[in-house]
Amino acid sequence: MEVFITVITGTLVYVLSQLLSKFIIDPIQKFKEVIGNIASAISYYGREYTSLGAMPKEKINEAHETFRSLSGELQTRVLLIPYYNFWAKLHFVPKVDIVAAATKSLIFLSNVVQMKPDQAPDLEKILTNETAIKALYLKQK
């Protein structure tokens, strides 16, 4: 009987750990990968949204598509994390309002990179949106 209880307990622990991994840990990890991709894109495409009109058209289009795609992916990853607000309170993920602001700012930068310099908002507004995005990965509290 002891062997049976040991086998059942071991199986139960294994199943629970797999459920935790697949439904909680993996989605959070993939979400953080998206945040890493966003940090990389902000660094890589910084010239495209601070020096409007100075970059080649293909680089501008690439930045536009990247920011827009990352915005959508960020929204998707948030929806795939069960009990997101709970994990945010424990500081495993950024708060929802930070993610919403970053998503909006990614769309903003996506639009800005394609503007002509005379149509673009001032640099201060652009950098304010950049800061909203950086809040995703800088000092989460």
Secondary structure in CASP SS format (residue, H / E / C, confidence):
PFRMAT SS
TARGET T0000
AUTHOR 0000-0000-0000
METHOD secondary structure of the structure
MODEL  1
M C 1.00
E H 1.00
V H 1.00
F H 1.00
I H 1.00
T H 1.00
V H 1.00
I H 1.00
T H 1.00
G H 1.00
T H 1.00
L H 1.00
V H 1.00
Y H 1.00
V H 1.00
L H 1.00
S H 1.00
Q H 1.00
L H 1.00
L H 1.00
S H 1.00
K H 1.00
F H 1.00
I H 1.00
I H 1.00
D H 1.00
P H 1.00
I H 1.00
Q H 1.00
K H 1.00
F H 1.00
K H 1.00
E H 1.00
V H 1.00
I H 1.00
G H 1.00
N H 1.00
I H 1.00
A H 1.00
S H 1.00
A H 1.00
I H 1.00
S H 1.00
Y H 1.00
Y C 1.00
G H 1.00
R H 1.00
E H 1.00
Y H 1.00
T H 1.00
S C 1.00
L C 1.00
G C 1.00
A C 1.00
M C 1.00
P C 1.00
K H 1.00
E H 1.00
K H 1.00
I H 1.00
N H 1.00
E H 1.00
A H 1.00
H H 1.00
E H 1.00
T H 1.00
F H 1.00
R H 1.00
S H 1.00
L H 1.00
S H 1.00
G H 1.00
E H 1.00
L H 1.00
Q H 1.00
T H 1.00
R H 1.00
V H 1.00
L H 1.00
L C 1.00
I C 1.00
P C 1.00
Y C 1.00
Y H 1.00
N H 1.00
F H 1.00
W H 1.00
A H 1.00
K H 1.00
L C 1.00
H C 1.00
F C 1.00
V C 1.00
P C 1.00
K C 1.00
V H 1.00
D H 1.00
I H 1.00
V H 1.00
A H 1.00
A H 1.00
A H 1.00
T H 1.00
K H 1.00
S H 1.00
L H 1.00
I H 1.00
F H 1.00
L H 1.00
S H 1.00
N H 1.00
V H 1.00
V C 1.00
Q C 1.00
M C 1.00
K C 1.00
P C 1.00
D C 1.00
Q C 1.00
A C 1.00
P C 1.00
D C 1.00
L H 1.00
E H 1.00
K H 1.00
I H 1.00
L H 1.00
T H 1.00
N H 1.00
E H 1.00
T H 1.00
A H 1.00
I H 1.00
K H 1.00
A C 1.00
L C 1.00
Y C 1.00
L C 1.00
K C 1.00
Q C 1.00
K C 1.00
END
